[in-house]
Amino acid sequence: MERLNVLREKLINEIGGVRSLGEDRESWLYCLGQIPKSRYVPLQYKPGFLEYQSEYFQSVYDGYADCSMVLYRGGTPVGIWPLCMYYQQGRLHFGTAGAALMGPLFSALPKAEAQRNVIETCLQGAFNIIRQEQGAPLRCSETVLDQGNSQWMKKLMEHGARTVKVTWQAFADLSLSPEEVQSRIRRTNKYSAARGREEYHIEIYDCKSSCLDRIFREFHDMHRKVSGRETRNQKTWDIQENLVRDKDERHGRSFVVFIRDKETGLLAGSALFDSTPQTGLYCVAAYDRSRFSKPVGHIVQAVAMERMRAYGLRWYEIGERAYPSDEGSDPKLVNIGHYKEGFATHLFPRVFVELSCNDFEKSK
């Protein structure tokens, strides 16, 4: 960890004109708030989510450090870059929230050339560290919505990045009318959601709820029971509880949906949803497996989409739609993906590319 802290400071100095998220949280939130509601801004750009992922991946990798930074030009914050460095099997990797690296998100600096100059400086700084540490190639990803590829992805490809994988992500466009969204939801899902309203009592908890400590204990207990073990430490649950408690809408909104059996009052399902000010995400859920012959998750999804619409979110990112033809296909994930697609209005490609240090140097 000490080595990663040294590399983080070196990277900040290499790039210049940046400040870490840890020391400049207000500017990060300012940038996040300047991005139009209509844009797709995934949860990886939310400070609380980065904090959660940092805690989670401490026990997954050999070493992990969040290096997220606010980008400045002329003394003004113009963008945010969610970034981490970690060691896996003794080799240094760059990433975002423990996964593939995502690019800077610009809140200002509208001219493409100005963005490209900043991106070039960021890449140069990263590859200086990679060269020094003999680190792994940059593995980067971007979900391509209707605005097309970003300048970040274009720069990577111009430097010789090669496409290594494409997946499909299920989204619901909440700017469509409720009738249009309903028309695109799978018929069986609509039927199951309607049955769920009859079968279960629905509870929604957010920053206005006074019983979140009890709710999260119950959520945690159910997750442990369904999983058959403790999957992560208590601090990650505490971070998620604090995300729900947070009343500062500049962060986005978080909420929990519970469904209980109307006769017994027993918890049948629970799910946590989080968001930036623009985009919601289905984060974690636990359902009573004995009830799978009855609809459980369907009503949770329907209620969550209604709540996100009330929050004014444009996009609901439901998750990956896996297919049997995918490399290393897992039948369980294919089934889950089919379920997620049933609530989607769109499927968008998520593109993964890799750029090696040698290819970056050759292209300069």
ChimeraX attribute file (.defattr): number of C-alpha atoms within 10 A of each C-alpha:
attribute: neighborCount
match mode: 1-to-1
recipient: residues
	/A:1	14
	/A:2	9
	/A:3	9
	/A:4	19
	/A:5	15
	/A:6	10
	/A:7	17
	/A:8	20
	/A:9	12
	/A:10	16
	/A:11	20
	/A:12	19
	/A:13	13
	/A:14	17
	/A:15	18
	/A:16	15
	/A:17	17
	/A:18	24
	/A:19	21
	/A:20	20
	/A:21	23
	/A:22	15
	/A:23	11
	/A:24	14
	/A:25	15
	/A:26	13
	/A:27	21
	/A:28	29
	/A:29	21
	/A:30	17
	/A:31	21
	/A:32	26
	/A:33	18
	/A:34	15
	/A:35	18
	/A:36	13
	/A:37	16
	/A:38	15
	/A:39	16
	/A:40	23
	/A:41	21
	/A:42	18
	/A:43	23
	/A:44	18
	/A:45	25
	/A:46	21
	/A:47	21
	/A:48	20
	/A:49	20
	/A:50	22
	/A:51	16
	/A:52	18
	/A:53	19
	/A:54	19
	/A:55	20
	/A:56	20
	/A:57	18
	/A:58	15
	/A:59	12
	/A:60	13
	/A:61	14
	/A:62	15
	/A:63	18
	/A:64	25
	/A:65	24
	/A:66	25
	/A:67	25
	/A:68	26
	/A:69	25
	/A:70	28
	/A:71	28
	/A:72	19
	/A:73	15
	/A:74	7
	/A:75	9
	/A:76	12
	/A:77	22
	/A:78	25
	/A:79	26
	/A:80	27
	/A:81	24
	/A:82	24
	/A:83	25
	/A:84	24
	/A:85	24
	/A:86	23
	/A:87	19
	/A:88	14
	/A:89	8
	/A:90	11
	/A:91	13
	/A:92	20
	/A:93	23
	/A:94	27
	/A:95	21
	/A:96	24
	/A:97	29
	/A:98	23
	/A:99	16
	/A:100	20
	/A:101	24
	/A:102	23
	/A:103	23
	/A:104	24
	/A:105	22
	/A:106	19
	/A:107	19
	/A:108	16
	/A:109	15
	/A:110	10
	/A:111	8
	/A:112	10
	/A:113	11
	/A:114	11
	/A:115	20
	/A:116	16
	/A:117	11
	/A:118	20
	/A:119	20
	/A:120	16
	/A:121	13
	/A:122	21
	/A:123	17
	/A:124	19
	/A:125	18
	/A:126	19
	/A:127	24
	/A:128	16
	/A:129	18
	/A:130	20
	/A:131	14
	/A:132	8
	/A:133	13
	/A:134	14
	/A:135	19
	/A:136	19
	/A:137	21
	/A:138	22
	/A:139	21
	/A:140	24
	/A:141	23
	/A:142	19
	/A:143	20
	/A:144	18
	/A:145	15
	/A:146	9
	/A:147	8
	/A:148	9
	/A:149	13
	/A:150	17
	/A:151	17
	/A:152	20
	/A:153	22
	/A:154	12
	/A:155	16
	/A:156	21
	/A:157	16
	/A:158	12
	/A:159	19
	/A:160	18
	/A:161	22
	/A:162	16
	/A:163	15
	/A:164	12
	/A:165	13
	/A:166	15
	/A:167	16
	/A:168	20
	/A:169	22
	/A:170	23
	/A:171	25
	/A:172	22
	/A:173	20
	/A:174	21
	/A:175	14
	/A:176	13
	/A:177	10
	/A:178	12
	/A:179	8
	/A:180	13
	/A:181	17
	/A:182	16
	/A:183	12
	/A:184	15
	/A:185	17
	/A:186	15
	/A:187	13
	/A:188	11
	/A:189	20
	/A:190	19
	/A:191	13
	/A:192	18
	/A:193	21
	/A:194	15
	/A:195	16
	/A:196	22
	/A:197	18
	/A:198	12
	/A:199	18
	/A:200	22
	/A:201	17
	/A:202	17
	/A:203	13
	/A:204	16
	/A:205	18
	/A:206	19
	/A:207	19
	/A:208	12
	/A:209	13
	/A:210	11
	/A:211	11
	/A:212	18
	/A:213	14
	/A:214	10
	/A:215	17
	/A:216	17
	/A:217	14
	/A:218	15
	/A:219	23
	/A:220	18
	/A:221	14
	/A:222	20
	/A:223	22
	/A:224	15
	/A:225	14
	/A:226	15
	/A:227	12
	/A:228	9
	/A:229	9
	/A:230	13
	/A:231	10
	/A:232	13
	/A:233	11
	/A:234	10
	/A:235	12
	/A:236	16
	/A:237	17
	/A:238	15
	/A:239	17
	/A:240	21
	/A:241	22
	/A:242	16
	/A:243	24
	/A:244	23
	/A:245	20
	/A:246	18
	/A:247	15
	/A:248	11
	/A:249	14
	/A:250	18
	/A:251	25
	/A:252	25
	/A:253	25
	/A:254	26
	/A:255	23
	/A:256	24
	/A:257	22
	/A:258	23
	/A:259	25
	/A:260	18
	/A:261	16
	/A:262	13
	/A:263	9
	/A:264	7
	/A:265	11
	/A:266	13
	/A:267	19
	/A:268	21
	/A:269	25
	/A:270	27
	/A:271	22
	/A:272	22
	/A:273	23
	/A:274	26
	/A:275	30
	/A:276	27
	/A:277	28
	/A:278	26
	/A:279	26
	/A:280	30
	/A:281	21
	/A:282	17
	/A:283	15
	/A:284	12
	/A:285	20
	/A:286	23
	/A:287	21
	/A:288	17
	/A:289	12
	/A:290	8
	/A:291	11
	/A:292	11
	/A:293	7
	/A:294	13
	/A:295	19
	/A:296	26
	/A:297	23
	/A:298	24
	/A:299	26
	/A:300	25
	/A:301	20
	/A:302	20
	/A:303	16
	/A:304	23
	/A:305	24
	/A:306	12
	/A:307	16
	/A:308	24
	/A:309	18
	/A:310	10
	/A:311	16
	/A:312	15
	/A:313	25
	/A:314	23
	/A:315	25
	/A:316	28
	/A:317	24
	/A:318	23
	/A:319	19
	/A:320	22
	/A:321	22
	/A:322	24
	/A:323	17
	/A:324	12
	/A:325	9
	/A:326	12
	/A:327	9
	/A:328	7
	/A:329	12
	/A:330	13
	/A:331	12
	/A:332	10
	/A:333	15
	/A:334	18
	/A:335	15
	/A:336	14
	/A:337	20
	/A:338	16
	/A:339	17
	/A:340	23
	/A:341	24
	/A:342	18
	/A:343	25
	/A:344	22
	/A:345	20
	/A:346	15
	/A:347	19
	/A:348	16
	/A:349	16
	/A:350	16
	/A:351	18
	/A:352	21
	/A:353	22
	/A:354	21
	/A:355	20
	/A:356	19
	/A:357	19
	/A:358	12
	/A:359	15
	/A:360	19
	/A:361	12
	/A:362	9
	/A:363	9
	/A:364	8
